[in-house]
């Protein structure tokens, strides 16, 4: 858990480095990966969901969600809920937003990091372990840091923090299939090349029926729906390669 929370802190620091000193026009730049959202909207979304994670770690998820929703019940899925929450709180200054995000991120790291890694916590789509929730927060921070960097025309170097995100994508393949209404595949392995050139092997206990190979960065981008599988280095063997690459995900 300490390693994951350290990675979350590093990811937050990378995003803060992009935002620190950004003028009002910069905050209003569109984030192409999030249609209809600006950089400010992306950061607001992160602040809101970090606050929800803190509520979850405190066993107060229901009240935290209700407070953010402000009685609005028109959303029918997770993406619509995120849009509703952002629209409801868009009217704020960039300075206040930056302060809110930095405070909510720090509080989330402190409260979630103090949890037993195996503790079961409520989240948007059901219960999950504190360790898994922490890793999903790392993943979301990484995804949206990339969105902000893209909006600013900044290229970020990938780091080995992605190991945690790739592992999450591998472990949650059955969940991704179930969420899509499909029968989970047999055993799946990921054999990936990390940013430093190391091989990252994520393998089941028994022989895998499907194996995905390629760059870890590409796998994480596909799981984040920020890249299409055919445009990446990812290839595989077995009966479920295409489905795994279609459905793999690291967020609710």
C-alpha positions, 0 to 999 in steps of 0.5 A: 500500500505504501508503494501505491500511495507513494506513486499516487503522490508522485503522480499528483506532483507531476500534474501540479507541475503542469498546473502551477502558474497556468493562467486563466486562458490556460485553464480554459483550454479544451482537453481533446481527450475529454470532449466538451471539457476544459483543463479546469473541468478535468481538474474539477473531476479529479478533485470531486473523485478524490473527495469521494475516495476520501469519503469511501475510506471514512465509510461515508461514501453515500453521503459524499456522493449525495453531496456532490450530486446535489439532488440531481438524479438524471445520470444513468451511468458513471460517465453521465454522473461525472458530467453532472457533477462537473457541470454543477460546480463549474463556476469557480476561479482557477485559483480556488479550483487549484487549491481545492484539488491540491487539498483534496488530493492530499487528504485522500492520500492521507486517509486512504493510505491509512487504510488496511489494504484489504479493507472492503470499501464502497465505490461507484460500481460496488465494493473493492479493496482499499488497495484496488481503490488506491490503484484506481486513483493512481490510474485516474490521476495518470490518465488525466495528467496525460489529458492536461499535458495533451491540452498544453502540448507537453510530452511527458516521459512515462515512468515505472509507476505504470506497473501498478496500473498495468497490474490493475488492468490485468487483475480486473479483466474478468470485471471488465468482461462482466461489466460489458455483459460478456462471459469472462475469458479463461486465464489471461497473461500480460507480458509487457515491456516497462518504460525502463526496458524491464519485462513485466510479467502478469501471469495466472497460476495455471497456463494462460489461454490468452497472452497479450504482449507489447509496451506497458505504456500502450497497454495502459493507454488502451485500458484508459481508452486513450489509444486504439489497440491496432495503433499500438504495439500490443499483439497476442495469442489465444482465443480472446485477444481482441476481446481483452484489448477491446474491454480492458480498463482501469477505471469504474 
